[in-house]
C-alpha cells in the first residue's frame, strides 16, 4: 500500500491559492478519499491525500497545511494518536483538525475534541456539509486577535503572538483553546453563556453545540489551573455559563 495517494489537482497558480489552502486528508478507504478530495478541490482547496499515518507529519512539516481531516481507524496507527502528535508539534499545534470517522458515539466525539479536534464528522456524511464545515473551521481563525498581553497572577496571555505562559513556562494550546482563553480573559467578572462563547469564539455555530464549550473549558482548566477540579480562574455559574475571575 502506498504511503501517499496522488490526487489530480489544479496547480496552485491556476487556482490562485497559497500553501494556506492545502488540506491534508488521511483516509484509508479509496472511494471516500476520492469523494472528499473531489469536493474539496471543486471548492478551491488543494488536497494531499494519505492512506496511512507514517508520511503525514514529515510532509506536513515540509509544507504546512491549512487543515487536517483525519479518519480515526487508519493502517499504521490511528487518527487520535496522529492528532496528539500534531498538537505536540510546535510547528503544527495551531493547525485545525477535523475528524471524519465511522465512530459515532458521544464518547468518541468528546474524546476527539478533548485530544484537540476542532470538529467531528460522523460517517456517512454529506460531501456538501463536509465542505461547509471545513470552511466554517477555517473562518474561525481568519479574524486576527487584537494584540494584547494580559498578565493575571501566574498566567500570561499574549494575543499578538498567540502564546500562553503559566508560571513562567510556555504551555501549548490549540487555536480554539487560545481564542477561548483570550475571550474569557478580556471579559473578567462577566457571566458568559455558552451561546455567547460559541458566537464569539466559534463564530459559525451551525455545526457546533454548547457541549463543545464544556469540553474546551475542561481542557483549558487542565492547562491553566493549579487544580482543575477546583478552578480559581474559570468558574462555572450553574444554569448560566462561565465566568473568568482575576484572583485578588
N, C-alpha and C positions, 0 to 999 in steps of 0.2 A: 504493500500500500504506500502510495507516495506521501511525502511529508507536506506538500502543499499542492493544491489543485489549481491549475491555471484557469482563469476566467477571462473570456473575451471582454475587454473593457475599452471604451473610448479613451484616448490619451488625455492626460491632464490638460495639455494645451488645447485640445479640441473642446473640452468641457469648460475651460476657463477656471479650473479648480486648483486648489492648493493641497499640500500634504495634510492640512487640517480636515479635508473632506474624505480621507481614507477611512474605511470601515474594515476592521478585521473580523471575519466570520469564521467561527470554529464549530463545525457541524460534520459528523461522520456520514450522515445519510445524503447520498449524492443528489437525490431528487429534491430534497428540502434545500440543500446547499445551492443548487442551481436556481430554484424558485426564488429564494431570498435574494441571491445575488442579482438576478434579473430585475426584480422590482426596485432594489436599491439603485442599480445603475440607471434605470429609467427615471428615477427621482433625482439623478445628478451626482450620485456618490461613486467614488472609485472603491472597488471591493477586492480585498485579498482573502481568499478562501483557504481553509486548512481542514484536513480530515483527521488530524491527530494533534496532540498537545505540544510535542517536543519543539518544533520550529517556531512557535508563536512568539515567545519572549525575545529570542535573539533577533528575529526580524523586526519586532516592534521597537527594539532599541535602536535599530538602524533607520527605520522610517516610522516615526510615531504616528499612530492612528488618531483619528478624532474620537473613535468609539470602538469598543469591543462588543460583539454579540457572541455569547458562549452557550453552547449546549452543555449540559451537566455530564452526561454519560458519553465520553469520547475515548477511543482507544489510546492507551499510553498515559492515562491519568483521568482527571475529571475536571469539569469546569469550575467547581467550587475551589479546588486546590489551585487552579490557574488564577482564579480571582484573588485568592490570598497572596499569591506570588506577585501579581500585578500591584496590589496595594502595598506590598513591602518594597517595591522598586521606587527609589526617589524620582527616577525619570518618568515613570508611568503612573504613579499613585493617583494623580488627579484625573486620569482619563476615565470617562464614563463607561460603565459596563451594563449591558442588558443580558439577562439570562433568557434563553429560548429553549424550553425543555418540556419533556413529557411528564416530568414530576410535578404534579399539580396540587398537592396538598397545601394547606395553610402553613403547616410546619416547614415544608420545603421553601415556600415563598419567604417566610420570615427569616429562615436560615440564609437564603440568598441575599436578602437585604442586610442582614447582620454582618455578613462577610464582606460587604462593600458593593453589592449590586445597586444600580440606580433604577432598575426596572426589572420586572419578571413576567415573561410572556409564556403562558402555557400552550402546549400543542394539543389539538390542532389550532391553527391561528389563521386570521385573515391577513394576507400579504399587505393589503392597503392599510390595515390597522398597524401592522408592524412598522411600515414606513412612517406612519403618522407618529408612532411612539418614539422612533429614532429621532425624528425632527423635534419632538417635544423635549426629549432629554437634552439634545444639543442646544435648544433655545434657552434652556435653564442656565447655561453657562455663557451665553453670548453677552449678557449685560455685565460690564466690569463693576466691581465693588468700588465704592468711594474710598480712596486711600485714607487710612486712619490707623494709628497704633493705640490700642486700648490696653492699659495695664490695670489688672484687677487682682490684688493680692499676689499670689504666685503665678498668675496667669497673664500671658501677654499675647494679644491677637493683633497681627499686622495684616490689615486687609489689603494693602497695596501689594505686598509680597506673597500674600496668602500663606502665611506661616503661623504656626501655633507653638508657643513655648510654655511649658509647665515646669515650675521650679528650676528655671534656667536651662532646661533641656528641651530640644526640639521634639515635637510629637507629631507623628504622621496623621494626616486627616484627609479624607476624600473631599472632593469639591463640594459635594452636597453637605457633608458634615461641617465643613468650614463655613459655608454660606448660612447654615442653620445657626451656628455659634455666633457669627457676625450679626445676624438679625436679632438674636436674643440679647447679646451684649449691648447693642445700640438702643435697646428699649428696656433698660433696667427698671424694675419695680412694676412694670405693666403686666397684667394678666393677658396672655396671648392665647386665643383659642386655636384649636388645631386647624380650623379653616383659614384663619389669618396667617398662620405659619405656612400652610400649603400655598396660599396665594402669593406670599412674599418670597418664599424660598424655592418652591417647585414651579411657580408661575403658571404653567399649563397644568391644570388639575384634572383634566379629562380622564387620565389613566391612573391616577393615584388615589389612595384613600387615607383617611385620618390614621389608620393603622400604621402607615409608613412613618408618620411623625413620631409615634410611640417607639418604634424600632430605632429610629435615628437618635431620639433623645436618650435612649438607653445606651447606645453606642457612644454618644458624646460624653455622658456621665462617666463611662469607664475610662475615658481619656483625661478628663479634667478634674474629677472629684477625688478627694482622698478616700472617701468611702461611697462608692456609687449607690449602695443600698440606703444610705442616709445622706443625701446630697445637700450641700450648703449653697451651691450656686444656682443650679437649675431645679427649681421647686415645682412639684405637682400641685395644682389647685384643683381639687376634686370637683368634677362636674363642670369645670370651666376650661382648663388648659394648663399652661405652664407660665412660670414667672422666673425671670433671671434676677437674682438678688446679689448685691455687692456687699460682702461681709464688712462689718464695722470693725 
